[in-house]
């Protein structure tokens, strides 16, 4: 089992910045990819960015050039630096971890942290 705890959300003005953090605990040795997803009111959860244990990253087109995902494997923590925030970035942001343990694949979620961008 893997537990994920997000922090760093809040209220920010358009053009501002926030940094989200997600700390993993439990069977962290089994974690491969980690990432951030978001869900706006009335919409489906969508991918924001992912990062593998080797540091390969992937971003949704809507956040490329504005958001940066990074990972500190020693601290079992993944970060999402969000710059030039727009109102459409307003959503609940969820941390995700995918783990491989033998033949088992685990898909874990944090409880979410709210990001609100106001004009």
C-alpha positions, 0 to 999 in steps of 0.5 A: 500500500502507498499513501499520498498526502498533498499540500500547497493549494490555495487561492491565487490571482491570475498570473500568480504561482503556487507549488503543490507537494505530494508526499508518499509513504508506505511501500514507496520502493514499489512506486514507478510513475507519479503525477498530478491530475485535476478535476474542475467542477462539472468536469472529468478528472484530467491529466496534468503532468507525470514523471517516472522514477527515471525523471521522464516527464509528460505534460498536458498541452494546456500546461506546457511551459507554465507548469513543471513537475519534479520529484525527490526520490530520497524524500518520496515527494513529487512537486508541481510548480505552477506559474502564470496561472489562469482562471481555467487552472482552477480545480481540485488537484490530485496526486497519483502514484503507480506501483509495481510489486511482483505481478501486482499493479497499484494505482493510488490517489491522494485526497486532493488539494484545491487550487482557485485562481481569481481574476 
